[in-house]
Amino acid sequence: MSELTVTLSNTAHKTLIELAETSGETMQMILDKAIESYRRHIFLEQANQAFAALRQNEELWQDELAERELWDQAIAD
């Protein structure tokens, strides 16, 4: 694995050290988890925005509902 240098604020570094000490995990493990959590958060925010935009378009929303109905029937088979 390659090494990179990342600049952290003093507060973030101090928090990272405290988390590592209390959890028993390495700082790298904690950063990996934090980045993955943030990636998922952004993904869900974008999905929610796309869903909200879909709901604003009545024609597309009705198409979505019709497709859901088809899937519900297919699942029941």
C-alpha positions in Angstrom: 0.0 0.0 0.0 1.4 3.4 -0.9 1.8 6.1 1.7 0.4 9.6 1.2 0.6 12.7 3.2 -2.6 14.4 4.2 -2.8 17.6 6.1 -5.2 17.6 9.0 -6.2 20.4 11.3 -4.9 20.1 14.9 -8.4 19.5 16.1 -9.0 16.6 13.6 -5.6 15.1 14.4 -6.3 15.2 18.1 -9.7 13.6 17.6 -8.2 10.9 15.4 -5.6 10.1 18.0 -8.3 9.9 20.7 -10.5 7.7 18.6 -7.6 5.4 17.9 -6.7 5.1 21.6 -10.3 4.5 22.7 -11.2 2.1 19.9 -8.0 0.2 19.6 -8.1 0.7 15.8 -5.4 2.3 13.8 -5.8 5.9 12.6 -5.8 4.5 9.0 -8.7 2.1 9.9 -10.6 5.0 11.4 -10.0 7.2 8.4 -11.0 4.5 6.0 -14.3 4.0 7.9 -14.9 7.7 8.1 -14.3 8.1 4.3 -16.6 5.2 3.5 -19.3 6.6 5.8 -19.1 10.0 4.1 -19.2 8.4 0.7 -22.4 6.6 1.6 -23.8 9.8 3.1 -23.1 11.7 -0.2 -24.6 8.8 -2.2 -27.8 8.9 -0.2 -28.1 12.7 -0.4 -27.7 12.5 -4.2 -30.3 9.7 -4.4 -32.7 11.7 -2.3 -32.2 14.8 -4.5 -32.8 12.7 -7.6 -35.9 11.1 -6.1 -37.3 14.6 -5.1 -36.7 15.8 -8.6 -38.5 12.8 -10.0 -41.5 13.5 -7.7 -41.6 17.1 -9.0 -42.2 15.8 -12.6 -45.7 14.4 -12.6 -45.4 12.5 -15.8 -42.1 10.8 -14.8 -43.5 10.2 -11.3 -46.6 8.4 -12.8 -44.2 6.3 -15.0 -42.3 5.4 -11.8 -45.5 4.3 -10.0 -46.6 2.3 -13.0 -43.2 0.5 -13.1 -43.4 -0.2 -9.4 -46.8 -1.8 -10.0 -45.4 -4.0 -12.7 -42.5 -5.1 -10.4 -45.0 -5.8 -7.6 -46.9 -8.1 -9.9 -43.8 -9.8 -11.1 -42.6 -10.4 -7.6 -45.9 -12.0 -6.6 -45.6 -14.6 -9.4 
